[in-house]
Amino acid sequence: MMNVRTTRNNVPNKQRKLLGRYIVADPKICHGKPTFIGTRIMVFQILNQLKSGNSWDAIVADWRGSVSKEAIAEAIMLAKQYVIDDNPTSKLV
């Protein structure tokens, strides 16, 4: 028999999920929103900075090197996968 931890409501606990080399979704950190490993910097914060026109160098400097250019690239790739591959409405385009 498999031993699965459960919450008070007998619902299985969510586990930490690696989303890539730099990004993780951990229910114990920022309510499970995707963050950069070892930080509480949420992926959506970086995506918003990109949307606002900030350069990658400026973003790296803003976060004092806690988010690398490679991590920014991974965030963009994961966002693209979500929007294009996982979003059913994208199949209509």
C-alpha positions in Angstrom: 0.0 0.0 0.0 1.3 3.5 -0.9 1.7 5.9 1.9 0.4 9.4 0.8 0.4 12.3 3.2 -2.9 14.1 3.4 -4.3 17.3 4.8 -7.0 17.7 7.5 -9.6 17.2 4.8 -8.0 14.0 3.7 -6.8 15.6 0.4 -3.3 14.7 -0.7 -0.7 17.4 -0.1 0.7 19.1 -3.2 4.3 18.5 -3.7 7.1 20.7 -4.9 7.2 20.5 -8.7 10.3 21.5 -10.7 9.2 23.3 -13.8 12.6 23.6 -15.3 16.2 24.2 -14.3 15.5 27.5 -12.7 11.8 27.5 -11.8 9.8 25.6 -9.2 6.2 25.6 -8.0 6.2 24.8 -4.3 3.0 25.1 -2.2 5.2 26.2 0.7 6.5 29.2 -1.2 4.3 32.0 -2.5 1.2 29.8 -2.4 2.6 27.5 -5.0 3.0 30.2 -7.7 6.0 29.5 -9.9 9.2 31.1 -8.5 12.8 31.1 -9.3 14.6 28.4 -7.3 16.1 29.7 -4.1 14.1 32.9 -4.2 10.6 34.2 -3.6 10.7 36.0 -6.9 7.7 35.0 -8.8 7.9 34.3 -12.5 5.0 36.7 -13.3 7.0 39.5 -11.8 9.8 39.0 -14.3 7.2 38.6 -17.2 5.6 41.9 -16.1 9.0 43.6 -16.2 9.6 42.2 -19.7 6.1 43.4 -20.8 6.9 46.9 -19.5 10.0 47.0 -21.8 12.7 46.3 -19.3 15.9 44.9 -20.8 17.2 41.5 -19.6 20.3 43.3 -18.2 18.1 45.7 -16.2 16.0 42.9 -14.8 19.2 41.0 -13.7 20.4 44.2 -12.1 17.0 44.9 -10.4 17.1 41.5 -8.7 20.8 41.8 -7.9 21.7 38.7 -9.9 19.1 36.4 -8.2 17.5 35.9 -11.6 19.9 35.2 -14.5 19.4 35.7 -18.2 19.1 31.9 -18.5 16.3 31.9 -15.9 14.5 34.7 -17.8 14.8 32.7 -21.0 13.3 29.7 -19.2 10.4 31.8 -17.8 9.6 33.0 -21.4 9.8 29.5 -22.7 7.4 28.2 -20.0 5.0 31.0 -20.5 5.0 30.3 -24.3 4.4 26.6 -23.6 1.5 27.5 -21.3 -0.1 29.9 -23.7 0.4 28.0 -26.9 0.6 24.3 -25.9 -1.7 24.1 -22.8 -4.3 26.8 -23.6 -7.2 25.2 -25.4 -8.2 28.6 -27.0 -4.8 28.7 -28.7 -5.8 25.7 -30.8 -8.5 27.9 -32.5 -5.9 30.3 -34.0 
